[in-house]
Amino acid sequence: MNFNRKNNHKLKNKNNEKDLMILYSKETDKMISEVKIANDFFSRLMGLMFKGDADYPLLFNMKEKRKNRWESSIHSCFMRFELKLVFIDENNTVFEMADLKPWRYYVPKKAAKYIIEFSKEDFDEECIKLGDVIGLNTS
C-alpha cells in the first residue's frame, strides 16, 4: 500500500500504536491514513475537542445502527481547528464530505456507519472522494 497523505503524522507516543488502524482505498489498495478509533462512549463524546491539533484523524465507529441522520450529527464545540468530515455508509462507501468550522454543527443527508474527522489543514482532497469504498486494517 502506498501512503497518500500530505502530512505524514509522527507518533507522539509509541504506546498509542496499538490504537491505530490503517484506512485504505479498496479500489486502489492505497493507504489513505492511519486513524485512531473512537469506539466507546467516552472517546466518541470527546472526539478531538480541546486538542490543539489532530495527531491522527479520528474514526467514529457507530456500532449501533443509526435510525436517522440526526444520530450521525457532529458538533465542533470546544474545537480549535477546522475539520474535514467524511461520512461512510453500511457498504463502506463515502457518501458525503463536509467542512466544519469550530463551534458549528453538521447533520449529514443520511445515517452513517463511520464518520472520520480529519484536520482540514492536513486533509488531502485527492486521497478520498465521494463514492470511494474504504477499508480498515490493523497497523
VMD Tcl script that draws the C-alpha trace (Angstrom):
set ca {
  {0.00 0.00 0.00}
  {1.22 3.49 -0.78}
  {0.98 6.35 1.67}
  {-1.17 9.02 0.08}
  {-1.32 11.85 2.66}
  {0.05 15.40 2.52}
  {1.38 15.35 6.06}
  {2.72 12.09 7.42}
  {1.91 12.33 11.14}
  {4.59 11.09 13.50}
  {3.69 9.11 16.57}
  {3.90 11.37 19.58}
  {3.52 8.45 21.92}
  {4.62 4.98 20.85}
  {2.10 3.48 23.29}
  {-0.67 4.71 21.00}
  {0.44 2.49 18.10}
  {-1.93 -0.28 19.14}
  {-4.84 2.18 18.96}
  {-4.22 2.92 15.28}
  {-5.75 1.36 12.19}
  {-4.91 1.86 8.54}
  {-7.56 3.48 6.38}
  {-7.18 2.49 2.74}
  {-9.00 2.60 -0.58}
  {-10.41 -0.80 -1.51}
  {-10.41 0.21 -5.16}
  {-6.72 1.13 -5.42}
  {-5.42 -0.67 -2.31}
  {-3.58 2.56 -1.40}
  {-3.19 3.70 2.16}
  {-5.06 6.90 2.91}
  {-4.01 7.46 6.51}
  {-3.55 5.92 9.91}
  {-6.58 6.68 12.08}
  {-7.42 6.45 15.76}
  {-10.64 4.61 16.53}
  {-13.36 6.10 18.74}
  {-15.49 3.06 19.52}
  {-16.70 3.68 23.06}
  {-19.00 6.32 24.52}
  {-16.27 8.48 26.08}
  {-13.97 8.57 23.05}
  {-16.94 9.43 20.79}
  {-18.10 12.08 23.25}
  {-14.69 13.78 23.43}
  {-13.65 13.38 19.80}
  {-10.98 15.99 19.05}
  {-12.35 18.58 21.50}
  {-9.83 20.64 23.48}
  {-6.92 19.50 21.29}
  {-4.55 22.00 19.68}
  {-4.27 19.82 16.58}
  {-5.05 16.30 15.43}
  {-2.20 13.82 15.81}
  {-4.25 11.44 13.65}
  {-7.69 11.53 12.06}
  {-10.38 10.10 14.33}
  {-12.75 7.41 13.08}
  {-16.09 7.15 14.88}
  {-17.28 3.56 14.74}
  {-21.05 3.71 15.12}
  {-21.55 0.16 16.39}
  {-25.29 0.53 16.85}
  {-27.25 1.05 13.63}
  {-28.30 4.68 13.34}
  {-32.03 5.10 12.71}
  {-31.82 8.54 11.18}
  {-29.36 11.17 10.01}
  {-29.65 13.19 13.23}
  {-27.95 10.36 15.14}
  {-24.91 10.79 12.87}
  {-24.58 14.53 13.53}
  {-21.28 16.09 14.59}
  {-20.60 19.27 16.56}
  {-17.37 21.21 16.80}
  {-17.84 22.87 20.19}
  {-14.55 23.44 22.00}
  {-12.61 22.78 18.78}
  {-9.54 24.86 17.99}
  {-9.25 24.00 14.31}
  {-11.45 23.33 11.28}
  {-12.48 19.77 10.46}
  {-13.00 17.84 7.25}
  {-15.76 15.28 7.90}
  {-16.09 12.08 5.88}
  {-19.32 10.07 6.21}
  {-19.30 6.38 5.28}
  {-22.36 4.14 4.90}
  {-23.02 0.48 5.73}
  {-21.39 -0.55 2.42}
  {-18.17 1.28 3.40}
  {-18.81 3.85 0.67}
  {-18.08 7.55 1.19}
  {-21.47 9.22 0.69}
  {-20.78 12.73 2.00}
  {-17.93 15.07 2.92}
  {-18.16 18.42 4.69}
  {-16.05 21.17 6.21}
  {-16.87 22.14 9.79}
  {-15.56 25.27 11.48}
  {-15.21 25.47 15.28}
  {-18.44 25.96 17.24}
  {-20.71 24.63 14.49}
  {-22.99 21.64 13.99}
  {-23.42 19.37 10.97}
  {-26.10 16.81 10.08}
  {-25.40 14.50 7.11}
  {-28.00 13.62 4.47}
  {-28.40 10.09 5.86}
  {-27.27 7.95 8.78}
  {-23.59 6.91 8.78}
  {-21.85 3.71 9.89}
  {-18.49 5.50 10.20}
  {-17.55 9.15 10.48}
  {-13.96 10.33 10.13}
  {-12.77 13.67 11.49}
  {-9.67 14.97 9.73}
  {-7.94 18.25 10.44}
  {-8.93 20.27 7.37}
  {-5.37 21.59 7.17}
  {-3.96 18.05 6.88}
  {-6.65 16.63 4.59}
  {-5.57 15.73 1.07}
  {-8.51 16.24 -1.33}
  {-7.02 13.64 -3.69}
  {-6.98 10.76 -1.20}
  {-10.73 10.39 -0.55}
  {-13.60 11.22 -2.88}
  {-17.34 10.71 -2.90}
  {-18.18 7.15 -3.94}
  {-14.85 5.68 -2.77}
  {-15.05 2.34 -0.98}
  {-12.98 2.39 2.22}
  {-11.32 -0.42 4.18}
  {-9.64 -0.70 7.60}
  {-6.67 -2.86 8.63}
  {-4.69 -3.06 11.84}
  {-1.39 -1.20 11.61}
}
mol new
graphics top color blue
foreach p $ca { graphics top sphere $p radius 0.5 }
foreach p [lrange $ca 0 end-1] q [lrange $ca 1 end] { graphics top cylinder $p $q radius 0.2 }
display resetview
